[in-house]
Amino acid sequence: MSARTTVDLLWLEGRVERWIRFGRIVQETILSRSESTVGFDPGSVFAFVRWSSNDYGTVESRIDILRAVQSGERCSTVPHVTPGGEMLLRLSGWPKVEAALLAIDQVEALELAPEDVCPDHWRHVHNRLTTGLDPRAYTELRHAAWLKRRAVTA
């Protein structure tokens, strides 16, 4: 059996916020009112958002969209994610994080779960936003093509 990918979440209002924007959580351990750990099955896609500030303003704004890996599979390390994950998108700085959140909203407006869309879409969003360009919208036609491609390769 493959081990789950776990993510340590924390919410200290106005100081540190680490939360899941989307993904199918299959395990949750509540450690305290402000701390918990969630788990994802291998192959699951999820978005992890990190934000922190100090007395002078925002210190960190970051979003990672990851695919949970099988036990022993190579992966990128990400703080608070064990063992890590396959990186589909990694952005920092509030303008880029906000743009990524808008791309997620656009997928949800199609009544699609963001964790079910083609992983290549999140790579595309990463590449476009990294270079300061607007990503192309995900469409129902692209999603249908992804579902057919996945059925053929499964």
LUMKEPA-862149 format. One record per residue: x, y, z of N, C-alpha, C, O in turn; residue number from 1. Coordinates in steps of 0.001 Angstrom, whole numbers, plus 500000, padded with zeros to 6 digits. Example, Ala and Ser with C-alpha at 12.3 -4.5 7.8 and 13.67 -1.06 7.14 Angstrom:
% LUMKEPA-862149
[[513190,494310,507800],[512300,495500,507800],[513200,496700,507800],[514236,496681,508465],1]
[[512850,497750,507080],[513670,498940,507140],[512900,500030,507870],[513409,501138,508039],2]
END
This chain:
% LUMKEPA-862149
[[500834,498819,500000],[500000,500000,500000],[500882,501249,500000],[501907,501286,500681],1]
[[500494,502247,499254],[501272,503473,499157],[500931,504418,500301],[499789,504489,500754],2]
[[501941,505135,500751],[501732,506098,501831],[501031,507346,501301],[501181,507707,500134],3]
[[500288,507978,502147],[499613,509219,501782],[500573,510393,501887],[501558,510359,502625],4]
[[500255,511433,501126],[500954,512707,501254],[500211,513502,502312],[498988,513628,502255],5]
[[500944,514037,503274],[500309,514822,504334],[500744,516283,504247],[501847,516601,503803],6]
[[499845,517152,504684],[500096,518589,504676],[499747,519126,506061],[498656,518885,506577],7]
[[500689,519855,506652],[500469,520471,507955],[499859,521852,507763],[500461,522723,507136],8]
[[498665,522047,508304],[497945,523313,508164],[498017,524093,509466],[498101,523519,510551],9]
[[497981,525415,509334],[498048,526295,510498],[497275,527558,510192],[497352,528086,509082],10]
[[496528,528049,511172],[495777,529289,511000],[495938,530127,512260],[495297,529866,513278],11]
[[496798,531133,512184],[496960,532127,513250],[496525,533447,512635],[497302,534100,511939],12]
[[495300,533833,512889],[494659,534976,512241],[495597,536177,512108],[496123,536695,513093],13]
[[495788,536602,510856],[496594,537785,510574],[498096,537591,510671],[498852,538542,510476],14]
[[498548,536363,510971],[499987,536108,511108],[500477,535000,510166],[501388,535207,509365],15]
[[499860,533834,510280],[500259,532681,509470],[498994,531956,509035],[498143,531617,509857],16]
[[498882,531725,507743],[497741,530975,507218],[498261,529958,506205],[498838,530327,505182],17]
[[498053,528675,506500],[498398,527585,505577],[497140,526761,505402],[496647,526155,506354],18]
[[496614,526737,504169],[495332,526079,503936],[495277,525428,502567],[496072,525735,501679],19]
[[494321,524522,502415],[494095,523803,501162],[493007,524542,500399],[491916,524762,500927],20]
[[493298,524930,499152],[492296,525617,498320],[491391,524614,497633],[490187,524845,497524],21]
[[491956,523487,497159],[491137,522410,496611],[491879,521099,496745],[493088,521070,496974],22]
[[491138,520014,496599],[491713,518678,496677],[490808,517783,497501],[490025,518258,498324],23]
[[490922,516481,497271],[490107,515508,498001],[490874,515024,499227],[491744,514159,499129],24]
[[490546,515584,500355],[491174,515204,501622],[490575,513867,502047],[489356,513721,502132],25]
[[491449,512888,502315],[490972,511564,502715],[491268,511262,504184],[490829,510246,504722],26]
[[492010,512149,504814],[492374,511951,506220],[492575,513319,506842],[493163,514202,506217],27]
[[492093,513510,508070],[492326,514770,508776],[492558,514477,510244],[491802,513743,510880],28]
[[493624,515069,510767],[493944,514958,512184],[493975,516368,512755],[494816,517177,512363],29]
[[493073,516667,513670],[493038,517989,514302],[493961,517946,515512],[493767,517148,516429],30]
[[494963,518811,515500],[495955,518844,516574],[495608,519873,517637],[495878,519669,518820],31]
[[495004,520988,517205],[494558,522040,518117],[493559,522904,517357],[493215,522599,516215],32]
[[493096,523974,517980],[492141,524866,517306],[492742,525502,516060],[492013,525867,515138],33]
[[494067,525638,516023],[494720,526322,514903],[495577,525409,514029],[496071,525844,512989],34]
[[495763,524151,514432],[496640,523249,513691],[495933,521941,513343],[495184,521382,514144],35]
[[496195,521475,512128],[495704,520164,511718],[496624,519610,510644],[497442,520329,510070],36]
[[496477,518332,510387],[497209,517671,509317],[496187,516959,508450],[495300,516270,508954],37]
[[496317,517133,507129],[495408,516470,506195],[496216,515546,505290],[497410,515754,505076],38]
[[495542,514520,504762],[496212,513561,503911],[495523,513405,502570],[494307,513558,502456],39]
[[496328,513096,501545],[495852,512892,500180],[496383,511562,499668],[497533,511203,499916],40]
[[495528,510833,498947],[495950,509580,498334],[496909,509853,497178],[496842,510915,496559],41]
[[497808,508899,496877],[498706,509062,495733],[497914,509324,494445],[496880,508704,494195],42]
[[498424,510248,493646],[497768,510612,492395],[496801,511771,492531],[496408,512365,491526],43]
[[496408,512105,493750],[495492,513221,493977],[496180,514547,493692],[497375,514708,493939],44]
[[495413,515490,493171],[495920,516839,492911],[495279,517779,493940],[494082,517699,494214],45]
[[496101,518665,494499],[495589,519611,495492],[496369,520922,495424],[497497,520974,494934],46]
[[495735,521975,495931],[496372,523296,495988],[496613,523658,497444],[495715,523559,498280],47]
[[497837,524076,497734],[498263,524439,499085],[498685,525907,499062],[499581,526296,498313],48]
[[498027,526713,499893],[498292,528150,499938],[498972,528477,501266],[498558,528012,502328],49]
[[500030,529293,501177],[500749,529743,502378],[500831,531260,502368],[501156,531869,501349],50]
[[500537,531853,503493],[500629,533301,503640],[501102,533580,505052],[500661,532931,506002],51]
[[502004,534550,505192],[502430,534956,506533],[502811,536429,506510],[503149,536997,505471],52]
[[502743,537024,507693],[503093,538446,507821],[503820,538676,509140],[503840,537823,510027],53]
[[504413,539857,509232],[505006,540288,510493],[504476,541695,510786],[503489,542119,510185],54]
[[505107,542404,511684],[504636,543743,512060],[504708,544743,510916],[504083,545801,510985],55]
[[505459,544429,509865],[505662,545372,508772],[504874,545031,507508],[504895,545795,506543],56]
[[504188,543905,507502],[503391,543529,506334],[503596,542085,505932],[504130,541286,506701],57]
[[503171,541752,504729],[503238,540380,504224],[504687,539951,504009],[505486,540672,503411],58]
[[505001,538773,504505],[506331,538190,504357],[506319,537131,503254],[507292,536982,502515],59]
[[505208,536399,503152],[505133,535300,502193],[503710,535166,501658],[502749,535170,502428],60]
[[503581,535049,500345],[502343,534671,499666],[502756,533632,498645],[503578,533907,497771],61]
[[502190,532432,498750],[502639,531344,497894],[501491,530381,497645],[500656,530153,498521],62]
[[501456,529816,496440],[500519,528736,496133],[501281,527647,495386],[502082,527917,494492],63]
[[501006,526421,495780],[501573,525250,495118],[500421,524341,494730],[499568,524028,495561],64]
[[500387,523918,493481],[499455,522875,493064],[500312,521650,492820],[501223,521659,491992],65]
[[500001,520594,493558],[500829,519399,493585],[500013,518156,493271],[498802,518110,493488],66]
[[500702,517158,492760],[500123,515815,492644],[500801,514968,493710],[502028,514875,493755],67]
[[499991,514349,494573],[500523,513471,495612],[501195,512273,494945],[500667,511707,493988],68]
[[502356,511895,495459],[503158,510850,494827],[503004,509506,495527],[502578,509430,496680],69]
[[503360,508447,494803],[503430,507101,495380],[504650,507026,496290],[505588,507807,496136],70]
[[504642,506114,497212],[505780,505895,498087],[507013,505563,497246],[506959,504674,496396],71]
[[508115,506265,497473],[509356,506038,496749],[509476,506774,495429],[510542,506759,494813],72]
[[508407,507421,494978],[508439,508170,493718],[509182,509496,493937],[509071,510116,494994],73]
[[509941,509915,492917],[510650,511185,493002],[509650,512330,493124],[508572,512296,492529],74]
[[510024,513348,493910],[509126,514478,494087],[509904,515721,494488],[511068,515651,494885],75]
[[509230,516858,494373],[509792,518126,494832],[509437,518297,496304],[508339,517948,496737],76]
[[510380,518838,497061],[510078,519108,498461],[509363,520451,498570],[509686,521405,497863],77]
[[508408,520500,499452],[507629,521708,499726],[507492,521798,501236],[507119,520814,501874],78]
[[507784,522960,501830],[507615,523071,503277],[506207,522665,503715],[505219,523059,503094],79]
[[506123,521887,504774],[504875,521461,505412],[504154,520366,504633],[503032,520004,504986],80]
[[504780,519824,503568],[504195,518732,502781],[505145,517542,502878],[506330,517661,502564],81]
[[504621,516387,503316],[505438,515196,503488],[504876,514082,502620],[503694,513767,502757],82]
[[505645,513474,501743],[507064,513684,501511],[507358,514856,500568],[508499,515313,500493],83]
[[506372,515332,499870],[506502,516360,498846],[505499,516013,497762],[504540,515287,498024],84]
[[505694,516507,496565],[504758,516181,495499],[505317,516537,494136],[506342,517208,494019],85]
[[504624,516075,493110],[504968,516478,491753],[504449,517891,491560],[503253,518144,491707],86]
[[505335,518801,491235],[504998,520204,491104],[504269,520459,489779],[504816,520218,488703],87]
[[503041,520944,489874],[502295,521349,488688],[502302,522864,488554],[502333,523395,487444],88]
[[502274,523557,489687],[502296,525022,489695],[502950,525459,490995],[502684,524895,492057],89]
[[503809,526468,490904],[504434,527040,492099],[504639,528521,491841],[505451,528911,491001],90]
[[503899,529338,492567],[503970,530788,492383],[504104,531481,493723],[503579,531014,494734],91]
[[504813,532603,493721],[504923,533395,494927],[504709,534868,494590],[504882,535290,493447],92]
[[504334,535631,495597],[504001,537038,495419],[502493,537165,495204],[501910,536463,494378],93]
[[501875,538069,495958],[500426,538147,495937],[499807,538326,494549],[498811,537657,494270],94]
[[500325,539182,493656],[499666,539310,492343],[499579,537979,491583],[498554,537688,490966],95]
[[500635,537179,491624],[500618,535893,490928],[499737,534879,491651],[499023,534108,491011],96]
[[499785,534879,492975],[498923,533980,493751],[497460,534308,493484],[496641,533411,493285],97]
[[497139,535588,493481],[495760,536010,493211],[495326,535577,491805],[494195,535128,491620],98]
[[496206,535708,490826],[495888,535288,489459],[495657,533778,489394],[494768,533319,488677],99]
[[496447,533008,490133],[496247,531556,490177],[494910,531218,490833],[494205,530319,490375],100]
[[494561,531929,491896],[493267,531705,492546],[492117,532029,491593],[491088,531353,491605],101]
[[492291,533057,490773],[491273,533385,489767],[491163,532286,488709],[490067,531997,488230],102]
[[492292,531673,488341],[492267,530561,487377],[491513,529366,487970],[490802,528659,487256],103]
[[491671,529149,489265],[490931,528083,489942],[489439,528409,489940],[488608,527543,489667],104]
[[489107,529668,490248],[487700,530103,490220],[487090,529890,488840],[485930,529495,488725],105]
[[487873,530151,487789],[487377,529997,486416],[487022,528541,486139],[486011,528263,485495],106]
[[487838,527613,486615],[487546,526187,486444],[486269,525826,487205],[485415,525108,486685],107]
[[486143,526321,488422],[484952,526024,489223],[483693,526634,488611],[482601,526096,488795],108]
[[483825,527739,487892],[482673,528355,487219],[482119,527425,486137],[480951,527534,485762],109]
[[482955,526509,485635],[482505,525508,484659],[481840,524320,485357],[481439,523351,484712],110]
[[481733,524410,486681],[481201,523335,487519],[482067,522078,487439],[481569,520952,487458],111]
[[483382,522307,487349],[484367,521230,487376],[485179,521352,488660],[485465,522456,489123],112]
[[485541,520221,489222],[486421,520230,490388],[487844,520484,489898],[488316,519769,489014],113]
[[488543,521480,490446],[489899,521789,489973],[490859,520603,490054],[491794,520513,489258],114]
[[490644,519702,490995],[491524,518536,491119],[491305,517528,489997],[492115,516617,489822],115]
[[490214,517678,489230],[489914,516746,488140],[490361,517229,486771],[490306,516466,485807],116]
[[490803,518478,486660],[491191,518985,485338],[492542,518410,484938],[493267,517856,485765],117]
[[492866,518548,483673],[494130,518040,483148],[495301,518685,483897],[495366,519912,483972],118]
[[496224,517898,484452],[497378,518476,485144],[498180,519434,484257],[498799,520372,484760],119]
[[498170,519202,482952],[498875,520106,482039],[498323,521525,482103],[499047,522486,481840],120]
[[497051,521662,482449],[496474,523013,482557],[497171,523791,483672],[497480,524971,483505],121]
[[497420,523134,484809],[498078,523839,485918],[499520,524186,485560],[500029,525219,485995],122]
[[500187,523341,484778],[501536,523681,484301],[501476,524896,483375],[502324,525786,483442],123]
[[500462,524918,482513],[500260,526053,481610],[500034,527343,482413],[500643,528373,482123],124]
[[499162,527279,483416],[498894,528461,484248],[500193,528927,484908],[500484,530122,484938],125]
[[500974,527978,485438],[502265,528319,486054],[503171,529045,485059],[503707,530110,485365],126]
[[503339,528467,483873],[504250,529048,482884],[503798,530434,482447],[504615,531350,482357],127]
[[502534,530598,482179],[502035,531898,481716],[502169,532962,482810],[502650,534064,482547],128]
[[501748,532636,484025],[501818,533632,485096],[503258,533953,485483],[503560,535084,485863],129]
[[504141,532974,485391],[505563,533211,485687],[506153,534246,484734],[507006,535043,485124],130]
[[505695,534229,483481],[506229,535161,482486],[505387,536432,482355],[505633,537258,481476],131]
[[504392,536584,483234],[503591,537810,483219],[502479,537826,482186],[501939,538887,481870],132]
[[502134,536660,481657],[501071,536564,480660],[499816,535964,481281],[499896,535247,482278],133]
[[498666,536253,480701],[497415,535666,481163],[497302,534240,480652],[497571,533980,479479],134]
[[496906,533308,481519],[496715,531931,481045],[495453,531815,480204],[494498,532572,480380],135]
[[495467,530853,479288],[494257,530547,478529],[493267,529878,479469],[493655,529146,480379],136]
[[492000,530134,479240],[490951,529552,480081],[490825,528056,479803],[490995,527602,478671],137]
[[490531,527317,480836],[490208,525898,480685],[488776,525835,480160],[487923,526611,480592],138]
[[488511,524928,479243],[487185,524851,478633],[486616,523441,478780],[487336,522488,479080],139]
[[485337,523337,478566],[484696,522017,478596],[485245,521124,477498],[485366,519914,477685],140]
[[485582,521709,476348],[486165,520945,475241],[487528,520372,475639],[487815,519205,475369],141]
[[488370,521194,476281],[489675,520703,476753],[489490,519605,477788],[490228,518621,477809],142]
[[488489,519790,478647],[488252,518789,479688],[487803,517466,479063],[488244,516399,479490],143]
[[486931,517530,478055],[486484,516317,477366],[487672,515605,476715],[487764,514379,476755],144]
[[488577,516380,476117],[489777,515802,475503],[490644,515132,476570],[491181,514048,476341],145]
[[490783,515770,477733],[491563,515202,478831],[490951,513874,479298],[491671,512900,479518],146]
[[489640,513840,479445],[488987,512614,479896],[489212,511477,478892],[489432,510334,479293],147]
[[489159,511783,477599],[489408,510758,476563],[490868,510305,476608],[491146,509110,476509],148]
[[491797,511242,476756],[493227,510904,476820],[493508,510022,478030],[494256,509048,477939],149]
[[492902,510371,479167],[493098,509595,480394],[492533,508178,480251],[493125,507216,480740],150]
[[491385,508058,479577],[490773,506738,479374],[491651,505849,478492],[491741,504642,478718],151]
[[492292,506441,477495],[493143,505680,476578],[494439,505238,477263],[494926,504136,477013],152]
[[494995,506089,478122],[496279,505778,478755],[496141,504990,480049],[497141,504527,480598],153]
[[494930,504833,480539],[494718,504112,481815],[494852,502626,481666],[494702,501892,482642],154]
END
